[in-house]
Amino acid sequence: MSDKIKPHHLERKAILYVRQSSAYQVSHNLESQKLQYAMQERLQQLGWREIEVVDEDLGRSAAGTVTRAGFERMVAEVCLGKVGAVAAREVSRFARNSREWQQLVEVCRIVDTLLIDQETVYSPRQSNDRLLLGLKGSLNEYELDLLRQRSVEARREKARRGELLVIAPVGYLKGEEQHWEKDPDRRVQEAVVLVFRKFLELGTVRQTLLWFLEHGLQFPVYTRQGETCWKRPSYATIYRLLTNPIYGGAYAYGKTEHTLRYENGEPHRGIQRKPKEQWLALLPNSHEGYVSWEQYQQIQQAIAENVRGSGSSGAVQGGAALLAGLLRCRRCGRKLTVLYTGNHHDVLRYVCHRGWLDSGQPRCIAFGGMSVDEVIAKEVLRVVQPAAVEAAVLAGEEEARKQDDVLDACRRDLEAARYAAQRAQKQYDAADPQNRLVADELERRWNQALQRVQEIELRIEQHIQGQVKTTAPTREEFEDLAAKLEAVSKETYCSNADP
């Protein structure tokens, strides 16, 4: 027994602190747990009879970034003078940061509580032991930083080579040769391709989303178990897919960084997106993409130009103005703003007042927009009228192709639903009919799958009937319309302006 242990230490209880840094260690490093719990025998050999085990912090790091309820409770018990010794297998179990380690050592010094590990008994009131504890605390903190640094550098080097595959996005799987491979499910592939094709047609992320929602089409999502489920798409889903460089055939890593801030003494983690110039790795043409790298860059440029106030024309907005977002003030160079005045908000005006709104500068110019729009409309009609028939025919063909896209997506859904129904039927046929607890559940799943098949077949039938009812105009009708294009344009403009 150490001469540092006095009778008044033994009169008080001893606390054994047990901790592991992660849930993985708790599940797999069972030998470490046994060794830590075995420290109770050492405390008994040293003379303690009342021993309390504090193990609430299993699976929590001691780096100081998470709250440890067990450690705080142990320090509170020490402060009350109820503890004669605190013990751990290694002193690094107590803390891996200077703040909490120095707090524990100082509290133990004030109330004369010993610190015990597998090898030594420390008395914080003795200067030599306090110096040794301070050195061990600094070494434990440095060791953690060193291990973390080595791990991060290894990941960075692997990422620079394009071999660090973390989470597979929709449409891709991790290949055996350390690169992304397309999902072999053709339904998933066609869904991803359809998103890019519709964005190139419609021009905005939101319009692409609305097209999917309008036709009731679902989008694949990967679960944590690696399975594919189909859900109603959201704006974030479409936006992440269109802005992820992996779909342009490029490997990218280091697009975001973790941030740490403290509020009321509590750490809060966050994620911040970095500019493309600061990404750790960007390797174009590293795998097969759903679009080419050039198309991906064009899509990013289009998305950036759709942002209002970005210095470009911006996405198309509501209103009858023909030149919205296209005119600039000759005096200050700012874009003109569209205003609708009058009793029914049908009087169009172009104004330049951003300088006045932003910094109180004098207003620039303002003028009525209807006469300007009429002049520009005449010039536009003069240019496009010779090709109006061809443009109309192409528009009709494009509309028919859009309807075919919906029909193809529904047919892929029908094929998947029929497969699910056949699979449910096989499971039902393989079950023992006497075991009703199992057979009833399998029968219910089979009925649900068959009902899903019927719903998709009904949607396809309704879609085909809608196509039959809507007949495309003939070329002669287009030619007759082209001759009256200016009158039709004026009528449309007036109807749009009419509330």
C-alpha positions in Angstrom: 0.0 0.0 0.0 1.2 3.5 -0.9 2.2 5.8 2.0 0.2 8.5 0.2 -3.1 6.8 1.2 -4.2 8.1 4.6 -7.0 6.8 6.9 -9.2 9.8 6.0 -8.9 8.8 2.3 -10.1 5.3 3.1 -13.0 6.7 5.2 -14.4 8.3 2.0 -15.6 6.4 -1.0 -13.6 5.8 -4.2 -14.9 6.5 -7.7 -13.9 4.4 -10.7 -14.3 6.3 -13.9 -14.9 4.1 -17.0 -14.9 5.7 -20.5 -14.5 4.8 -24.2 -14.3 7.3 -27.0 -16.8 6.0 -29.5 -19.8 3.7 -29.9 -17.7 1.5 -32.1 -15.2 1.0 -29.3 -18.0 0.2 -26.9 -19.4 -2.5 -29.2 -16.1 -4.0 -30.3 -13.3 -3.2 -27.8 -14.7 -5.3 -25.1 -11.3 -6.3 -23.7 -10.7 -2.6 -22.8 -13.9 -2.4 -20.9 -13.0 -5.5 -18.9 -9.6 -4.1 -18.0 -11.2 -0.8 -16.9 -13.8 -2.5 -14.7 -11.1 -4.7 -13.2 -9.7 -1.6 -11.6 -12.2 -2.2 -8.8 -9.9 -5.1 -7.6 -6.9 -2.7 -7.4 -9.0 -0.2 -5.3 -10.0 -3.0 -3.0 -6.4 -4.1 -2.6 -5.5 -0.5 -1.7 -8.1 -0.6 1.2 -11.3 0.9 -0.1 -14.5 -0.8 0.6 -17.0 1.6 -0.8 -16.4 1.9 -4.6 -18.7 3.7 -7.0 -18.4 3.0 -10.8 -19.2 5.9 -13.1 -19.7 4.6 -16.6 -22.2 7.0 -18.1 -19.6 8.4 -20.5 -19.1 5.1 -22.5 -19.1 6.2 -26.2 -18.2 9.8 -25.5 -14.9 11.6 -26.4 -12.8 13.3 -23.8 -11.5 15.9 -26.3 -13.8 18.6 -24.8 -16.3 18.9 -27.7 -19.1 17.0 -26.1 -20.8 17.1 -22.7 -19.9 14.3 -20.3 -22.5 13.9 -17.7 -20.5 11.2 -15.8 -17.4 13.3 -15.6 -19.4 16.4 -14.3 -21.1 14.3 -11.7 -17.7 12.9 -10.5 -16.2 16.4 -10.2 -19.3 17.5 -8.3 -18.9 14.6 -5.8 -15.2 15.5 -5.4 -16.1 19.1 -4.7 -18.4 18.1 -1.9 -15.5 16.3 -0.1 -17.2 12.8 -0.3 -14.5 11.1 -2.4 -11.2 9.9 -1.2 -9.8 8.8 -4.6 -10.8 8.9 -8.2 -9.4 6.0 -10.3 -9.1 5.0 -14.0 -7.2 2.4 -15.9 -5.1 5.2 -17.5 -5.3 8.9 -16.6 -6.1 9.7 -20.2 -9.6 8.3 -19.5 -10.4 11.3 -17.4 -9.7 14.0 -20.0 -7.9 14.7 -23.3 -8.0 18.4 -23.0 -6.2 20.8 -20.6 -9.3 22.6 -19.4 -11.1 19.6 -17.9 -7.9 17.9 -16.8 -6.6 20.9 -14.9 -10.0 21.4 -13.4 -10.0 17.9 -12.0 -6.4 18.1 -10.7 -7.1 21.4 -8.9 -10.3 20.3 -7.3 -8.6 17.1 -6.1 -5.7 19.3 -4.6 -8.1 21.5 -2.7 -10.2 18.7 -1.1 -7.2 16.3 -0.7 -8.5 13.6 -3.1 -6.1 11.1 -4.6 -5.8 10.1 -8.3 -5.1 6.5 -9.1 -4.3 4.6 -12.3 -3.0 1.1 -13.0 0.6 2.0 -12.0 0.7 4.9 -9.5 -1.1 6.7 -6.7 -0.9 10.5 -7.2 -1.4 13.1 -4.5 -2.1 16.5 -6.1 -1.0 18.2 -2.9 2.6 17.1 -3.6 4.4 19.3 -6.0 6.2 16.4 -7.8 2.9 14.5 -8.3 1.2 17.7 -9.5 4.0 18.3 -12.0 3.8 14.7 -13.2 0.0 14.9 -13.6 0.4 18.2 -15.6 2.9 16.5 -17.9 0.7 13.5 -18.4 -2.3 15.7 -19.2 -0.3 17.6 -21.8 1.0 14.4 -23.3 -2.5 13.0 -23.5 -3.8 16.0 -25.3 -0.8 16.0 -27.7 -1.3 12.3 -28.4 -4.9 12.9 -29.3 -4.0 15.7 -31.6 -1.3 13.7 -33.2 -3.5 10.7 -33.9 -6.2 13.0 -35.3 -3.7 14.8 -37.5 -2.3 11.5 -38.9 -5.8 10.3 -39.7 -6.8 13.5 -41.4 -3.6 13.6 -43.5 -4.1 10.0 -44.6 -7.7 10.8 -45.7 -6.5 14.0 -47.5 -3.9 12.1 -49.5 -6.4 9.4 -50.5 -8.8 12.1 -51.5 -6.2 13.9 -53.7 -5.8 10.6 -55.6 -9.6 10.3 -56.0 -9.8 7.1 -54.0 -11.7 8.3 -50.9 -15.3 7.2 -51.5 -17.5 8.2 -48.6 -21.2 8.1 -49.3 -22.6 7.1 -52.7 -25.1 9.6 -54.1 -28.3 8.6 -55.9 -27.4 6.9 -59.1 -23.9 5.7 -58.1 -22.4 2.8 -56.2 -18.9 2.2 -54.9 -16.9 0.2 -57.4 -14.3 -2.4 -56.6 -11.5 -0.3 -58.2 -11.9 2.7 -55.9 -14.1 4.8 -58.2 -17.8 5.5 -58.7 -19.9 3.2 -60.9 -23.5 3.9 -62.1 -26.3 2.1 -60.3 -27.2 -1.0 -62.4 -30.9 -0.2 -61.8 -32.1 1.2 -65.1 -35.0 2.9 -63.4 -32.7 4.8 -61.1 -30.5 5.8 -64.0 -33.4 7.1 -66.1 -34.7 9.1 -63.1 -31.4 10.9 -62.8 -31.1 11.6 -66.5 -34.7 12.9 -66.6 -33.8 15.6 -64.0 -30.9 16.9 -66.0 -32.9 16.8 -69.3 -35.8 18.7 -67.7 -33.5 21.3 -66.3 -32.0 21.9 -69.7 -35.5 22.4 -71.1 -37.1 24.4 -68.3 -34.1 26.4 -67.1 -34.6 26.5 -63.3 -34.5 24.1 -60.4 -37.9 25.0 -59.2 -39.6 24.5 -62.6 -37.9 21.1 -62.8 -39.3 20.2 -59.4 -42.8 21.4 -60.3 -42.7 19.3 -63.5 -42.0 16.2 -61.4 -44.7 17.1 -58.9 -47.2 17.9 -61.6 -47.0 14.5 -63.2 -46.7 12.6 -59.8 -43.3 11.1 -60.5 -41.2 9.8 -57.7 -37.4 10.0 -57.2 -35.0 7.4 -55.7 -33.4 7.8 -52.3 -30.8 5.6 -50.7 -31.4 4.5 -47.1 -28.7 3.8 -44.5 -29.2 0.1 -45.1 -28.2 0.5 -48.8 -31.7 0.0 -50.1 -33.4 2.2 -52.7 -36.8 3.7 -51.8 -38.9 6.0 -54.0 -40.3 9.2 -52.6 -41.9 12.5 -53.7 -38.9 14.8 -54.6 -38.1 18.0 -52.8 -36.4 21.2 -53.9 -33.3 20.2 -51.9 -33.1 16.8 -53.6 -33.2 18.3 -57.1 -30.8 21.1 -56.3 -28.2 18.8 -54.7 -28.3 16.5 -57.7 -27.9 19.3 -60.2 -25.0 20.9 -58.3 -23.1 17.8 -57.4 -20.0 17.5 -59.7 -20.1 13.7 -59.5 -22.9 13.7 -62.1 -20.6 15.5 -64.4 -18.0 12.7 -64.2 -15.7 14.5 -61.7 -14.4 13.4 -58.4 -14.8 16.1 -55.7 -13.8 16.2 -52.1 -13.5 18.9 -49.5 -16.5 21.0 -50.6 -17.5 21.8 -47.1 -15.8 22.4 -43.8 -16.9 22.0 -40.2 -17.3 25.0 -37.9 -17.3 25.1 -34.2 -18.8 27.9 -32.1 -19.7 28.2 -28.4 -22.9 29.6 -27.0 -23.4 29.8 -23.2 -20.4 27.5 -22.8 -21.8 24.8 -25.0 -20.1 23.8 -28.3 -22.2 23.9 -31.5 -21.0 22.3 -34.7 -22.0 23.4 -38.1 -21.2 22.9 -41.8 -20.1 25.7 -44.2 -19.7 25.3 -48.0 -16.4 26.4 -49.4 -15.7 28.1 -52.8 -14.7 25.7 -55.6 -11.2 27.2 -55.6 -10.7 25.9 -52.0 -11.9 22.4 -52.6 -9.3 19.8 -51.7 -9.7 17.7 -54.8 -11.6 18.2 -58.1 -10.7 15.6 -60.8 -12.8 15.8 -64.0 -13.4 12.8 -66.1 -12.6 10.4 -63.3 -15.6 8.2 -63.9 -18.7 7.9 -66.1 -21.1 10.8 -65.6 -24.7 11.4 -66.4 -23.8 14.6 -68.3 -20.5 15.8 -69.7 -18.3 18.0 -67.7 -19.0 20.9 -70.1 -22.8 20.4 -69.7 -22.4 20.3 -65.9 -20.5 23.7 -65.9 -23.2 25.2 -68.1 -25.9 24.0 -65.7 -24.0 25.7 -62.8 -23.7 28.9 -64.7 -27.5 28.8 -65.5 -28.3 28.2 -61.8 -26.0 31.1 -60.7 -27.7 33.4 -63.3 -31.2 32.5 -62.0 -30.4 34.1 -58.6 -32.0 37.5 -58.3 -29.5 40.2 -57.6 -26.6 38.2 -59.0 -25.9 40.8 -61.7 -27.5 38.8 -64.5 -31.0 38.7 -65.9 -32.3 36.2 -63.2 -35.0 33.6 -63.5 -38.2 34.5 -65.3 -40.7 36.2 -63.0 -44.5 36.9 -63.3 -45.9 40.0 -65.0 -46.4 41.3 -68.5 -43.1 43.1 -68.8 -41.3 42.0 -71.9 -37.8 43.3 -70.9 -37.8 42.5 -67.2 -34.2 42.0 -66.1 -32.7 42.9 -69.5 -32.4 46.7 -69.3 -29.7 48.7 -67.5 -29.5 52.4 -66.5 -27.1 54.3 -68.8 -26.2 56.7 -65.9 -25.3 54.3 -63.1 -25.2 50.9 -64.9 -27.6 49.2 -62.5 -30.4 47.0 -63.7 -33.8 48.6 -64.1 -36.6 47.5 -61.9 -40.2 46.7 -63.1 -43.1 48.4 -61.3 -46.8 48.0 -62.0 -48.9 51.0 -61.0 -52.5 52.1 -61.6 -55.7 51.1 -59.9 -55.4 47.5 -61.2 -51.6 47.4 -61.3 -51.7 47.1 -65.0 -49.5 50.2 -65.9 -46.0 49.1 -66.6 -43.0 51.3 -65.7 -39.2 50.7 -65.8 -37.4 52.6 -63.0 -33.9 52.8 -61.7 -34.0 53.4 -57.9 -31.6 50.7 -56.5 -29.1 53.5 -55.6 -31.8 55.3 -53.7 -33.0 52.1 -51.9 -29.5 50.8 -51.1 -27.5 54.0 -50.2 -29.9 57.0 -50.5 -28.5 58.3 -53.8 -30.7 60.4 -56.1 -33.1 58.5 -58.3 -32.0 58.0 -61.9 -34.5 57.4 -64.7 -38.0 56.1 -64.9 -40.3 55.8 -68.0 -43.4 54.0 -69.1 -42.8 50.5 -70.4 -45.8 49.8 -72.7 -44.5 51.8 -75.6 -41.0 50.4 -75.3 -42.4 46.8 -75.2 -44.5 47.5 -78.3 -41.5 48.6 -80.3 -39.3 45.7 -79.2 -42.2 43.2 -79.8 -42.6 44.5 -83.4 -38.9 44.0 -84.0 -39.0 40.5 -82.4 -42.0 39.5 -84.5 -40.3 40.9 -87.7 -37.3 38.6 -87.0 -39.0 35.5 -85.9 -42.1 35.6 -88.3 -40.3 33.9 -91.2 -39.4 31.0 -89.0 -42.6 31.0 -87.0 -44.0 27.9 -88.7 -40.9 25.8 -88.1 -40.7 27.0 -84.5 -44.3 26.0 -83.9 -43.8 22.6 -85.5 -40.7 22.0 -83.3 -42.6 23.2 -80.2 -45.4 20.7 -81.0 -42.8 17.9 -81.4 -41.1 19.0 -78.1 -44.5 18.9 -76.3 -45.1 15.4 -77.6 -41.7 14.3 -76.4 -42.4 15.7 -73.0 -45.5 13.6 -72.8 -43.4 10.6 -73.9 -41.0 11.3 -71.0 -43.9 11.0 -68.5 -45.2 7.8 -70.2 -41.7 6.2 -70.1 -41.3 7.1 -66.4 -44.7 5.6 -65.6 -43.9 2.4 -67.6 -40.7 2.0 -65.6 -42.7 2.4 -62.4 -45.1 -0.2 -63.7 -42.3 -2.6 -64.4 -40.9 -2.2 -60.9 -44.3 -2.5 -59.3 -45.0 -5.8 -61.2 -41.6 -7.2 -60.0 -42.5 -6.3 -56.4 -45.9 -8.0 -56.8 -44.3 -11.1 -58.3 -41.8 -11.2 -55.4 -44.6 -10.8 -52.9 -46.5 -13.7 -54.5 -43.4 -16.0 -54.4 -43.0 -15.2 -50.7 -46.7 -15.9 -50.1 -46.5 -19.2 -52.0 -43.4 -20.3 -50.1 -45.0 -19.8 -46.7 -46.8 -22.5 -44.7 -50.6 -21.9 -45.1 -51.2 -23.3 -41.7 -49.1 -20.6 -40.1 -51.7 -17.8 -40.4 -49.6 -15.3 -38.5 -47.1 -15.3 -41.3 -49.4 -16.1 -44.2 -51.9 -13.3 -43.4 -49.1 -10.7 -43.3 -47.6 -11.9 -46.6 -51.0 -11.9 -48.2 -51.5 -8.3 -47.1 -48.2 -7.3 -48.7 -49.1 -9.1 -51.9 -52.5 -7.2 -52.0 -50.7 -3.9 -51.5 -48.3 -4.7 -54.3 -51.1 -5.6 -56.7 -53.0 -2.4 -55.7 -49.9 -0.4 -56.6 -49.8 -2.1 -60.0 -53.4 -1.2 -60.6 -52.8 2.4 -59.7 -49.9 2.8 -62.1 -51.8 1.0 -64.9 -54.7 3.4 -64.4 -52.4 6.4 -64.5 -50.9 5.2 -67.8 -54.4 4.6 -69.3 -55.5 8.1 -68.3 -52.3 9.6 -69.7 -52.7 7.9 -73.0 -56.4 9.0 -73.3 -55.3 12.6 -72.6 -52.8 12.4 -75.4 -55.5 11.1 -77.8 -57.9 13.9 -76.9 -55.2 16.6 -77.5 -54.5 16.6 -81.2 -51.5 18.6 -82.5 -52.3 21.4 -84.9 -51.4 20.8 -88.6 -48.8 22.8 -90.5 -51.6 24.6 -92.4 -53.0 25.9 -89.1 -49.6 27.0 -88.1 -49.1 28.9 -91.3 -52.5 30.7 -90.9 -51.5 31.6 -87.3 -48.2 33.0 -88.5 -50.0 35.4 -90.8 -51.9 36.7 -87.8 -49.0 36.5 -85.3 -48.8 40.2 -84.5 -52.6 40.4 -83.8 -52.4 37.3 -81.6 -49.4 38.8 -79.8 -51.2 42.0 -79.0 -54.3 40.1 -77.8 -52.2 37.9 -75.6 -50.4 40.9 -74.1 -53.7 42.6 -73.4 -55.2 39.5 -71.7 -52.1 39.2 -69.5 -52.4 42.8 -68.4 -56.1 42.5 -67.7 -56.8 41.7 -64.0 
